[in-house]
Amino acid sequence: MPSFDKFFAIPELDPAVQRSFRREQLSELTLPLATSLMEGGFVAVVAAKAFNVEPWVIAVISAAPMFGNLSSFFWTRIATGRSKIPMVVTLQILVLLCVAAIAASPRSHDGAWIVLSSVVLCRILIAGIITVRSVAWSLNYERALRARATGRLQAITSLTVVLTTSLAGLILDAEPANFRIIYGAGALFGCVGVWLFRGVLVRGEKRHRVMERRGAQHGHRKDGFLAVLRKDTLYARYQLHQFISGTANMMLEPPLVYLVTKQLGASYVVSIGIVMLIPFTLNLTTMPLWARYLDKVHVTEFRARQNAGWVVGVLIMFWGAWTFSLWWLALGRVITGIVNGGGSLAWQLGHNDFAPRDQISTYMGIHVTLTGVRGAFAPFLGMALYLGWDAKGYVPGSTGLSAWLFMLSAVLGVIAWRGFDRLRRDVRLRPLNR
């Protein structure tokens, strides 16, 4: 336990917040045993190999988190003026029910629909958890410590995800029908994480709930989605570059799953390794370094540096797709995994560098909703461009971009990178929100 404390504790935190932080850490050791099974990279491989689903189903599963993000403003409205932790706990319980539903799914056409529906519903619920929990993080952790605190939590989550999905891949290679045992056990272990999370406290929540209620009572039309973007032009530009960067990223995931599982015929272990385990492992190992950097700089500077590295990784993946090489694809995923270790932190915390204290959830809602908008079309666009498209749907035999889709994504990444770099220079006179 001392070594755990040394690595994961943050001595600068207030003692009460430190105790609550410990509850969150323990929850992240257990709840992700269930939620990791609903990650797109894992469940898409399960659907492709165990249920032999069509390419469009893989695209929907990859897009599921983004459908969930479209519900962010709905969750923001529901959470306004309410206690955040009880709401998160309720959503976590519903997520576990979705996990249990997959454990009961038959390996048939109907079962594939159960899997698909469970994944989409689960990601909508997880979007609510992310939206509401971001408020708790903003209140509990001051700006200079926020990235480190959330980075510790995400590092634990990534470690749990890596171990869980690695073991699950071995079990599925032994017998594909074992997915029932895996998902059933995940739901049970997840219950422990929910119980632990119930003890988390939020500093200053009563005062913040009063501020939220006052805003709701006065209507605050001026703080709506479009009004905020019109008023805060720097944040609007930040979201534009995020949109381009996110679209480039999301286009690649379904084609990558299809390429590795269908065209290259990789095993469960190899498929899950390239699609999911490499990114999560690199997230785990590099996040503490990214967190310290993000604590010191504005998110626009952070994004400018991070996107440059992402482009390099995608170019390597292009060569892997062009040569049908699992090794080059894996190397590209290593580079993008290192970069995305910081990207996941910036995704959850970046809005805080723009948002006034009483509009944290509104700014996060805008960010998450726009993520959902691009995610609602980017995975489908990526698969259509990769395989080819006609009125009947995805047509594997028709002419598509194939490996050139990765080059297109890299070009979009360059555009976003340059946009963040220009924005970085324009926000120098704007102080960090604390």
Buried (B, 14 or more C-beta within 10 A) or exposed (E): EEEEEEEBBBEEBEEEBBEBBBBBBBBBBBBBBBBBBBBBBBBBBBBBBBBEBBBBBBBBBBBBBBBBBBBBBBBBEBBBBEEBBEBBBBBBEBBBEBBBBBBEBEBEEEBBBBBBBBBBBBBBBBBBBBBBBBBBBBBBBBBEBBBBBBBBBBBBBBBBBBBBBBEBBBBBBEEBEBBBBBBBBBBBBBBBBBBBBEBBBBBEBEEBBEBBEEBEEEEBEEBBEEEBBEEBEBBBBBBBBBBBBBBBBBBBBBBBBBBBBBEBEBBBBBBBBBBBBBBBBBBBBBBBEBBEBBBEBBBBBBBBBBBBBBBBBBBBBBBBBBEEBBEBBBBBBBBBBBBBBBBBBBBBBBBBBBBEEBBBBBBBBBBBBBBBBBBBBBBBBBBBBBBBBEEEEBBEEEEBBBBBBBBBBBEBBBBBBBBBBEBBEEBEEEEBBE
